[in-house]
Amino acid sequence: MIKQILGNLSSKGKGVLILSIIFFVLYALTGTAMMLLVINMIEKITSGQQVILSHYWLGLIALVVFKAACNVTADMAKHFAGFDVEQNIRRSILKRLKGFSLGFYSKERIGEISTIIQKDVSTMEAVVAHMWSRMSSDFIVAIILGAGLFLVDWRMGLAMISLLPVAVLILVSGIKGGQKVQEESQDNLADMVSLFVEYVKGIPLLKAFNESKDFQEKLQVSTKSFGESSKKVSRRVAGYLGRYSFFVELCFAVLATLGAWFVFRESLSVFNYLIFVIISREFYKPFVEMETHWTNYIKVTDSYKRIMTIFDAPVVESPVISKNPDGFDIEYDHVGFSYEEGEFEMKDANFRLAEGSLTALVGPSGSGKTTITNLLLRFWEPQRGAIRIGGVDIRDINYDDLLANISIVMQNVILFADTIEGNIKIGNQNATRDDVIEAAKKAMIHDFIMSLPMGYDTPVGENGVGLSGGQKQRISIARAFLKDSPIVLLDEITSNVDPVNEAKIQRAISNLARNRTVLVIAHHLRTIRTADNILVFNEGVLVEEGWHDMLAEAEGLYRKLWSAQEDARQWLLAQGENSCQEMP
């Protein structure tokens, strides 16, 4: 684990970590030098020697200034190293998240991923900045001081370390015995945080469906579990730390008592006795802090394991040698896929989308329409058959290149807390303002943007707060225009908008579809009557294929869906006419 964490430090980060350790060592040794200087001054005064106090005062002032400079330098260096590893791990995680299949996000809760990125990665910063720098310097100082004290008097040196092996043994055995309890507490904490994140995000829905009590009970259970496990950890830690601290302090008591006896026997000078009594406290420092270092180590280990669940999860594999498609026709060659055994299954999907054509996917909910697009995007991998673009298996195309050739306009548009221009430029970060305006015009959203006080520089709240569904859809379409990909995937984007926005979106889609291979998931069949080809799915099986007039006349599922929607439309129109007639 330590090797992997160090691997996330840049060369500069490793350099400043070493620098912080060096200056913390100098900081501690300077404090020791100050104590020795004072002891020396006291010895000379008590022995009747002539002492020039100003020399000692100047020496103390110089040591104080040097000590402060070492402390500032070490503190700045350790935090730089900590932030360096934190930044690099977060950058690696974000890059890793981009490469996962949709299946990963189905199994891992967003709250847990958020906890890993925020809490667990911050723990990595703490271990580098606070644990490694101080712990390493403390032990280096202890070795230097211990060696020096042994040179002063080996008997006192042995007394100084007499019971340390016993204390360390108690600490190690206690921590190993409590490791499972500590991990349980950390898991309960992660679960509690994840539930709180889900609760906060879902408050509007919970209030609307009056389900907040059930969720609050889950939170209370999770909070209680964390509280109980935390108490269990505290009791266990208090037990072995109490015994450990007792033996460390007893070790000092042996030193002080034996030293006093040596002084009484006149086999040890008072000056050397004071050196041991005072300087040994600095020697014992890493041992006094040992329990904290071990506890932090357990926390770090637990956080590291959770971080590694991201790095160990399989990503979408890219080919060793990427192939370029010869054109942008799309072929599903006897594709089979299922999410889990006994659940939905896509069975032998076999069809072709001609380059530059518009193909619609229709069928009842759960028939496999979204699965078809997810497989094309490699959110999931087919278990049988192959999907080809331009005659090349999509698994033989570099994943970034594959996505670069596909624009997506989804029903649920995601907008970020940025300006309108910034949200459109997600389609192409290198686009100019003129490019953005041109894309917005084609998406039928330019006039609305210009009506805003700040135009394209107007801030947009998270998830498009303040914009209507149709306006968000057209911004999403503008992104697709700006990306200018040869393949376009459309989820039914006019199902939740008003008639005015629907008309504008239809015109924008007509512009976007021109000279592109388009695959659209359609719920409103009237919107795809002019499609070049219509694929009808039912329970994961392609049951019909053709154009609108042909399918509407056939005795199949499409005709039933068409008839049902037309009957519903006529009923709604009739209800509207009746309402108008009843008005005074």
Summary of the structure (lengths in Angstrom):
residues: 584
radius of gyration: 35.3
end to end distance: 78.7
largest distance: 120.3
contacts: 1843
relative contact order: 0.08
helix: 68%
strand: 11%
